């Protein structure tokens, strides 16, 4: 594998070598961060789905409690 720059080229053009290394590092970091953000997004989506299921469970429980409360109020009114 041939390296993109030889030692003599680096000595003659240090700025070009530094620029190439810097661009390579930025490209690497871009893809690394993109991958990291995609993983975070997937994890957050799973968390959101779990929380949505809990909310649905709580809503069902609340409906049941409201139904029972209405029954109790109705029975009390009938007794009076």
Buried (B, 14 or more C-beta within 10 A) or exposed (E): EEEEBEEEEBEEEEEEBEEBEEEEEEEEEEEEEEEEEEEEEEEEEEEEEEEEEEEEEEEEEEEEEEEEEEEEEEEEEEEE
